């Protein structure tokens, strides 16, 4: 059986992907990191067994389920309608200014990213394709220059 460490100091960050909070970010349909990890480890054990850490010491595991597991709220700017593009503004997320657009659409996904430390401590997990970390202040990122967080219209 594959085991994971859920760090107490990282639970606030992890739970943003499992709640109905107003915080920016993609959301899982499952209610907890433990339930998502158990499902992923059961469905894709070899992904975890064969995972090798990158140069930064992190294991990046990407899995695609045969059903929707959540919504991906980071999308390419090119996928937005003209009305959605006109709504783009900047908002602070964890100390970074990120692009945000209002939309009444949802972007369901069956894809999930699990980022672990060498000892299987969970660094983060989120639904959708792999996204790079935010750039440091003063740097740019082709990915983040061309992607936007989605905030649902009220």
N, C-alpha and C positions, 0 to 999 in steps of 0.2 A: 504494500500500500504506500502511496506517495503522500508525504506529509508536508505541510506548509506552516510557516510562521507568519501570523498576522500581527504586525507591530502595533502596540497601543498608541505610540506617537504618530502613526500614519493612518489611523482609522478614520479620522475626519476627512482626509483626502480620499481614501478608498470609498467611503460611504456616499460621497457626492454622486457616484455612478450607480447607486442603488436606492436613491430616494427621489421623492417628488419635490426636492428643494428648488428654489429659484436660481441656484448657482448655475453658471454656464457649464456645459459638459454633456457628454453622451450618457445614456442611461440603460442599464440592464433591466429586463423584466423580472429577473430573480430578485430576491429581497436582501441578500447578503453576500459578501465576498466568499464566505465559507461554502455556500451552496453553489456558487459559480465554479469555484475551484474543484469541488467534489465532482460536479458534472463533467468538467473539462478533463480531469484526471481519469475518470471512468471511461469517457468516450475516446480519449486520445492519449493513453498511457505512454506510448512510445515517444510522443513529442516531449514529454517531461523527462523520460529516461535518457533520451538521446540529446537533450539540450546541452549546448556548450556555451560557456560565457564568452561574450565579446571582449575586446581589449579593455573596456571599462569595468569588467567584472560582472556585468549583467547578462542574465539569460533572457532572451526575447523569444517568447513562444506565441505563435500565431495559429489560431484554430478557426475552422469554419464548420459550424454545425449544419445539420440538414433542416433546420428550422430557424425562424427569427428568434434572436435572444435579447434584442433591445433596439434602441434607436441610436443612430450615429448623428451627432449634432455638430460635427465638424465636416464641412463639405467644400468642394472646390467652388471658387467664385463663379467659374464658368457654368456651373449647374443651376445658378440662380436665375429667376425670371428678372425682367427689367425692373419690375416693381420692387422685388426683393433687393436687387442691387442698389436701388435708390435709397433704401432704408439703412444701408451700411453705416455703422458708427464704431467708435473705439470704446472699449470698456476694460477696466482693470481686472486681471485674473491672476492671482498669486504673484502680484508685483509686476506683471507684464501687461502692456497694452495690446489687446487683441481685437481683430475685426469681428463685429457682430452684425447679423442681419435679422430682421423680423420675417417670420414666415408662418403661414397657417398649414404648411405641409409637414409631414413627418418623414424621416429617412430611416426606415427599418433596415436592420442588418442581421446577418447570421454569423458575422465575423467577430472575433474577440482577440485582444492582445493581453498577454500576461507577462509582466516584467518582474523577474526574480533576481535576488542576490544569489551568490554562490551557495549559501546555506538554505535556499528556498524561502528566505524572508520575502514577503510580497512587497515590492516597491510600488507598483501600480497595476491596475487592470482596467481596461475600458473596451466598450463595444466599438467595432469599426476597424478600419485599416490602421496599420502602424503609422504613427505620426512622430516626427522628431521632437526633441525638447524645444521649448521656446528659445530663441536666440538671446544671447546676453545683450544688455543695453549697448547700443551703438553698432551692433552687427545686424545683418539682414539674413533672411532665410527664404529661399525660393518657395519652399513649402508654405510657410506661414504668410508670405506675401500674397499667395494665391489661394488661400483657404480662409474660411470664415466660420465662426461659431453661429449656430442657429438659436434664436430665442423665439419661442412660440408667441404668436400674437394673442393678446388677451381678449 
